[in-house]
Amino acid sequence: MKRLGIPLAIVGLLLIAGCNKESKPAGQEETKAGGFPRSKTLYMGGSQWGDPNSFNPLTDWPAWPVNDKFNIMFETLLAYNTLSGKFEPLLGTLESQSADSVVVTLNPAAKWSDGQPVTSADVKFVYELGKRYKGAATAYAIDFVSDIKVSANPDKSERLTFMVNKKGRNNPLVVLDFLQAIRILPAHVFEPKLAQLKDLAEVQKLKCDSNPVVSGPYNLEAYSNEKIILKRREDYWGNAALHGGKAPAPQFIIHPIYKSNDAFAIALAQNELDATQTYIPRIWMKKNAGVLTWYDKEPYFVPGAIPTLLINSTRYPLSDKAFRRAMAFAIDYKSIKDLAVSGYSPNLKPGAIMPFGIEGGYYNDEDAQKYGAAFNAETAKKILAEAGYKSVFKPDGSLDKMLDAKGKQVPTLFVKSPAGWSDWEAIVTLAVKGMRAAGIDVREGFVDAGLYWQSQPVGDFDLEMIKPAASVTPSQPWSRLAALMSSRTWAPPGEKMNENQGRFNNPKGKGYIKAVDSLLSVIPTLTDKAALTQAYRNLNVIFMQEQPALPLCYLPEQFYQVNNKTWTNWATDANPYAPPNLPWAGAATKMLWELKPAK
């Protein structure tokens, strides 16, 4: 069992309340907790892969469940239902939204685990931290929120008005994203730490792993490099205020830390795990073991993200639109669906907008028929030939090389993707197979994940596997289109970019398409449905004509796989009382109150 390391810089600060008391070894905590009876313990996995080094919500990468938009320890103002596209109350309730502001009323019953009320001071502390410290994890928020105005409702509850930063990004869609993603923190805990340590970086070194002050229904009980254990809070404010007096069904939640997708798959089938978000091929074969997915037949999961080959548009011949279009026609998308992702994807349609679900209203089939690229190897060859490319094949039929219109050999292109990510490896292999068969000189380039992540922002790749804007958020599909096309932060290769890392559409380059950035700017401010739909159509048409990236299939935001042997009443397509996420994310958290022990 693991004892926590304590940085020397904070040895003298161990008695600061609520965050950094010395932890007991995880093994002692587990024994004290009583052995975790199976009927009272929910085992879920797939969100924590390495050692849980910190539970400090002020750091960029804390351990589960303090990371991402999980809200069972630290909660967000609102919970986003990815199925309905609607906000549900949590620490607050959405009152109104417009192009200028978003109004939320705080729930007056909301309390921290030390009994203090959750107030506007806590909200402002988190959002305004970036004004005080550039290294704050929420520093980006000030580009979108110019001010938070506080007033009182007639019932004296606090009303918060988030003012859209008109002089900044002017993007009310992203403000909505914040409300379901930024966790509210106790100012009365962290302000004294900032005052004492006088530096945010020093506060970020605190592990916050012993009796943290939280607002959520569970708190950290113990952890090791093998598991993270949460215990139900019997005094959780939301039981009465949000759930009719009920408490969550599981007394304990345990996240085992396994080393591979296979380990999670075996544990789920053996009823040692109740839910996991890891990729498991041929999931239907585990049905007899009690394993359920959202749908009981293909595609099994609700689509939420688009695995995509990002194209580095600054490199020849990828800078040639005809070459990019030929690649799009050369890929056998149905093979990817059937063979690489076990049928977990509906049939792919052209463009970067999903043709169904919340986004479906912005998709136009006529545009897709007219401008889109679907699998057709002969069309790919024709486009290449018309653009002057010549593919040279060996006697055995395999591709030898490509020549361009000047008779110069085209360099072999490589697809950079993390080694060991089995589903992505299979997707890349099939995409490469199709392109080579059409005469395009492309090869797989599987690399260590560390190199993969480093290469993205600086553009060190020919083609790279990504999931652009992978979360289902209120700003989709705008956020995905911006991630693939925005020139707002365009920088030369070698310098970092946080969006459009394929560097499509250089604003200072020849052939710059101003309409792309104009549409990305105006879409978040549009409130007229017809105008918004037309703007999305226009942007998707440009995407299909220019092909700055190659969407490959649709996959869920999370692989929602649960076991019915110990806990029942999971949300499914036939019982959709919560969205298809594991019950620690967004509005899916309410499943914790609805699960029932199996008889």
N, C-alpha and C positions, 0 to 999 in steps of 0.2 A: 504494500500500500504506500501511497505517496504522501509525504508531508510537504506542505507548501514552502517554497523558497520565499524569503522576505528581503527585498532590496535594502542594502545598507542605508541608502538615503532616507528610508522611512522607519528605520528601527526605533527611533525616538518618538514615533507618532502612533504607536500601536493602540493607544487607548482612545483614539478619536472615535466617537460613537458611530455605529451603524455601518461601517465599511471595512475597517481593517483591524479588527481584533485578531489575535493569533488563532489560526484554524487548528482544530484537532485533526489527527490523521483520519482520512476517510474511513478506514476500517473500523475505528472506534465509533464513528458516527453511525455507520451502518448497523453495528451491533446494538447500539442504543435505540435505533429506530425500530428494532424488533423483528428483523428478518424478512420484512416485506411480504406479507401473505399474498399469494397470487390473486385471490379474489378481490383484493383491495388495491392492487398495483397495476398500473397501465405501463406497458413497455413500448416505447416508440423510438424510432431511430432514423438516421440518415442525414442529420443536420450537423453533427459534430464528428469530425474525422480524426483530428489530432488531439494532443494533450490540451485540456481546458486550462489555459494559463491565466485567464483573468475574467472576472464577472463585472468589471467596471464599465458602466454604460457610457462613460465619457470617452472611452477608447474607440478607435476605428473598427477593431476586430475582436470584440469580446466573445466569450464562449456562448454556446447555446444555453439557455433560451434568451440571452440578453442581446444577441445579434439579430439581424434581419428585422422583419416586421412581426416577430413573435411577441405575444402580449400576455404571457401568463405570469411573468414577474413584474416587468415594467410595462405599463399599458399606454396605448395611444389614445388620442382624443376620440377617434371614431374607428369603427370596424368596417372594412370594405367587403361587401359580398361580391365575390368575383363571378358569381353565377347570375345575379340579378343586375349588377352594376349600381346597386344602391348602398348608401351608407347606413349603418346601424349604430345605435348609441353605445358608447363605452364610458370614458371619463366625461364625455360631453355629448350633446345632441346637435346635429346640423339643423340650423334654423333657416338659412337662406344662402344663396350664392349668386354672384353676378360677375360681370367683367371687372368690377372695381373692388369687390370685397367678398369675403366668406365669413358668415356669422355662426358662432357656436356657443351654446349655453353649457356651462359646466354643471355637472350633476352635483347638487349640494350635499349629497350623501357620500361622495367619494372621499375616501380616507387613506392615508398611508398606514403601513403596518405598525408604526409607533403611535398611532392614534391621531396624528395631526391631519387636518383637512387638506385635500388637494385644492389649490387655489390658483388664481390667475398669476400669482407670483411664481409658481412652479412652471407654468407654461412660458411666461416671458423669460424666465431664467434660461430655459433650453434654447428658445428661438433667438435670444439676443446674445447668447454666449459668443457667437461669431463676431459681434461688434467689439468684444473685449479681447478675444484671442483668435488669431488667424488659424491656429492649429485645432480649433474646435471641430468635432465631427459634424456639427450642424452649421458650420460657417457659411456654407453655400446658401443657406436659407435667406440671408439678408439681400441677396440678389433678386429674390422673389417677393419677400414680405417687407414692406417699408415700415410698418408700424403695427402694433397690436393694441387696439383701443379697448378699454375695459369700462363697462357700465353695469348697472343693476337692472334686472327684470323686476316686474311688479312683485314677484314672490321673493325678491332679494337674492336670487341666484345670480351668479356672475355671467355676464354676456361678453364674449370676446369677439371683436371684429378684426379679422386679419386683412389688412389693407394691401392690395396688390401693388407691387413696386412698379409704378408706371414709368419711372425713370430708369428702372433696372431692366429685368427680363420681361416684365409685363405679361405674365403667363399665369392666369388663374387656374389652368389645368394642373400645373405643378404645385400650386398652393393646395389644391385638393389632394394631390399625392402626399404632401407632407402630413396632412391631418390623419392619414391612416398608416403612416410609416414612422414618424418621429415619436419616440417614446418620451413621455413626460417624466421628469426626475424631481426628487424632493430638494427644493432650493435650501431648505433649512438644514439639510445634511451636507450639501456640497459647497454652499457659500462659505461656511466656517473653514472648510478644508482649503478653499482657494485663498481665504484670508490668511490662514496660518502658513501655507506652503508658498504663497505669493507667486505661483507659476502653475499654469494649467498642465504643463508637461509633467510636473512632479505629482500632481493629483492623478494624472492618467496612469502613473506607475502603481497606484494602489490596486490590489487585487479585488477588493470588495467582495470577499468570499465567505464572510462570517456574519450571519444575521443581517443581511442588507435590508435597508428600508425600502419596501416595494408597495405598489398599489394593487398588484394582481392577485389572483386566487391561489397561487402556489409560491413557495419560497425555497431557496436553496437549502438543502438538508446536509448534503455531503457530496464529495466528488473525488475521483481518482483518475488515473489515465485509462481506466477501463469503463467507467460509467459516470453519469451525472444524475444525482437523485434530488427530486423535488418533493416537498411535503405540502399537503393541502393546508391552507389557512382557514381555520374555523371561524375567524372573525372577518372574513373578506366582505367588504362593504357591498359588493355587487350581488351577493346572494339574495339580499332583501330588495335592493334597488332595481336589479335587472332580471332576476330569476325567480321571482315569486317566493322567496324564502328557502329555495332549494340550495343545497351545496353540490359542488361537483361530485360525481360518483366515485372516481378513484381517489383513495387517500394519498397514494404515492404515484409519481410519474418517474420512471427511470429510462434514461437514454443510454443504452450500451454503446460503447465505442469500438466498432469492429474495423477491420482493415480492408475489407473488400465488399463489393456488391454481392458476391456469392455468399459471404457470411450472413449478410442481412436476409438473403433469400432463404437460406437454410433455417435460420432462426424463426422466420415468419411461418414457414411451412410446418415447423415443429412446435408451434404455439409458444415459443419462448419470446416472441415479439408480437405485439398486437397491431402495430402499424409501422410502415416505413415508406419513405419517399425515394428510395433507391431504385435504379433500373433493374428490373427482373425480366428476362426474356421468357416468352411463352407462358405468360401468367395464368392462362386458362388451365394449364396442367396442374396447378396447385389448388384448384377449386375443391377437390375432395378433402383437402387439408383444412377447409374452412376459410380459405382466402377469398376476399371479395374485392372488386374494383367498382368504380362509379357505374359503368355500364357492364352488363353481364355478357356482352358480345362486342365485336369490333366497333369502335376503336378502343374500348375498355376505359379510356380516360378522356377528360374534357380538354380539348386543345387550349393552350394558353401561351405558347411560345413557338418561334420559328427557327429551328437550327438552320444556319445560313453560312455559305462560303463568302466571306468578306473578300473583296477584290482590291488589291493595291493599285489604284488607278494611276499612280505616278510611274509605274514600271511598264516598259514595253515588253510584249505587245498588249498588256492589259489596259494600256491607255487608249487602245483602239476600240471604239464602241462596237464595231462589227465583230471583233474577236470576242468581246464579252457576250454579245448576243448569240454567237455560235456556241459558246460554252453552255448557255442556257438551254439551247435546243438539243445538246448532245447528252444530257443527263437523263437516265431512266428513273424517273421519280417513283414509279410504281414498284420497281425493284427495291428501292430504298425503303419504301413503306413496308413491303411484304417481307423482305429478307433482313434488313438492318434493324428495324424497330418493331418487329413482331406484329405488324398490322396496327400499331398504336396510333396511326395517323389517318385522318380522312384523306381522300385523294387531293393532291396539291393542285391549286389553281395559280395562275400567274399573278405577280404583284407582291407587295409587302403588307397588304391588308388581309386579315382573315375573312373569308367569305361567309362566315356564320357567326352565331353568338352575338355578343354586344357590338362587335365591329361590322357585322354582316350588313347593316344598313348603309354603310359607306362603300360597299363593294359593288362593282358594276360588271356584270357578265359580258355585256356587249363590248365594253372597253377591253376586257381580257381577251375576247375572241379577236379583236382588231389589232391589238398592240402586243399581246402577251406571247411568251415563248413556252411551248410545251414540248415534250420529248419527241424529237423527229431527227434521227441521225442524218438523213439525206438532206434535210433543210440546213442542218449545221454545216455539212460539207459544201453545200451550195453557197452559203454566206461566206465561208472561208475562201472558196475559189473566186467569188466575185470581188473579194477584198484583196486578191493577189497572193494568198497563201497557198503553198503546195505541200501536201503531206507525202512523205516517202515511206513506204512500207517494206518490210523485209520479206523474203520468199515465204516465210511461215505465216505471213499475214499480220504480224505485230508491227507496231509503229517504230520506225527507225529515227526519223527526224522531221522537222518542219522547216520550210524555207519561206521567206517573206517575198514581197513583190520585187525586191532588188536582188533576189537570189541568195540572200544572207541567211544563215541558219538562225532560227528563232531559239532563244535559250530555253532549256527545260525549266518548267515552272513547278514549284513544290507547294503542297497544301500543308500548312503548319497546323498541327492538332496535338493535344496532350496524349502521350503514350499511356496505355492502360485504361483509357476511358472507352470501354468495349463497344458501346453503342455508337459513339462518335467515330471510332476506328472503322466500324463496319460501314457507316454512312460515307465516310471519305473514300474508302476502298471502292465502293460501288460508283461513286461520282467520278472518280479517276478512271475506272474501267470504261464508263460510257464515253468520256471525253477522249481517251486514247483510241477507242474504236472509231471515233469520228475523225481521227487524225490530229488531235490536239496534244501537244507534248507536255503532259502534266504527270507528276509523280506524288505519292504520299510522302509526308515529312513529319512523322511522329516524333515528338520531342518531350523532354522532361517538362512537367507542368510549370516549374519555376521559369524556365526559358520562354515557355508559351506566354505566360502572363506579362513578362517583361517586354515581349516583342510587340504587343498590341498598341500601346499608346505611342510608340515611336515609329510605327509603320515598318518594322523589320520582318516583312513576310511578302510572299507573292499572293497567296490566297490563305485565308485562315478561318478555321471553324469558330463560329461565335453563336450566341443566342442574343440578338440585339434587344435591349430593354426587356429582359426575360420575364419580369414580374407582371402579373395582371393588375394594372393600376387604373385609376380614373383617367389618366392622361393617354391611355392607349386608344387608337393606334398611332397618335401623334408622336409619342415617345420613341416608338420603333422607327418611324420614318425619319425622325430627327437623328436618331443614333446612326442611321445609314447614310444620310444625305446632307445634314446641316453643315454649312461653311462658316458658322458663327465663330468658331475657335480654330479655323484652319491654320495649320502650321506645317512647315516643310518636314519631310521625313528626317528622323533623328531628334526632332523636338516633340514634346508630348502633346497629344490631343485626347480629350475625354469623350469625344463623339466623332462620328464619321472618320474612324481611324483608317479607313481605306483611302481617305483623302480625295474623294470624288468632288468635282466641281470647285476647283481653285478659284476664289473670287478675283484673283489678279491674273488668271490665266486666260488663254485664248478659248473662246467658246463657253465662257462662264454663263450658266443658266440662272439669271437673277430670279426667275419665277420660283425656283425651288426655295430659296431663303425667304422670299416674300410670302409664299404660302405657309411655310413653317412658322412665320411670325404672326400671320393673321389668324390661323386656325384656332389657337387657344382663346382668342378674344371673341370669336363668333358665337352668337346665341341663337341666330336664325337657323333652323334645322336644314332648310333647303340650301342656304348659302354654305353651310358647313359641309353638307354632303357633296356639293359641287366642288368645293375646295379640295376635299379628300380625293375625289375622282381625278381632278386635274393633277394632283401630286402623284397619285398611283400611275397615271398614264405616263408621266415623265419617268417614273421608276422603271416601268416596263420598256419604254423606248431606249433608255440609257443603260439599263441593267448594271447599276453600280455594285450589285451583290447578287448572289445566287441562293434564294430560298430553296430549301431541300425537302422539308416535310413539316408537319405540325406535331408538336408534342405538348404534354400538359405542363403547367407551371410547376406542379409537383406530381410525381407518380403516387397516386392515392391508392395504397394497397393495405388492406386491413384484414385481420383474422377474427372470425366470429366465434371462436371456441370459448374464450374467457369473457369477452365483452360483446354485447349485441346492441342492436339499434343504431348502427352506423348510418350516417346519411348516404344515400345512393340516389341514382336517377329515379328509382321507384319511391323513394322517401326523401325528397330533396329539402329537408328542413334547414340544412346548412350547406355551404359551398364545398366543392371537392378538394379541400386541403386537409392536411393533417390537423388535428384539433389543438394546435398551438399557434395557428396563423390566421390573422384577420378574423372575419366573422365565423370561421370554422371552429373557433375556440368554444362556441356555445355547445358543441357536441359533448364536451366534458360533463355538462349538466344533464344530457339526454342518454348517455350510455347506460346500459343495464347489465348487471352480472348475468352470465349465462346460467341457466338452471341445470 
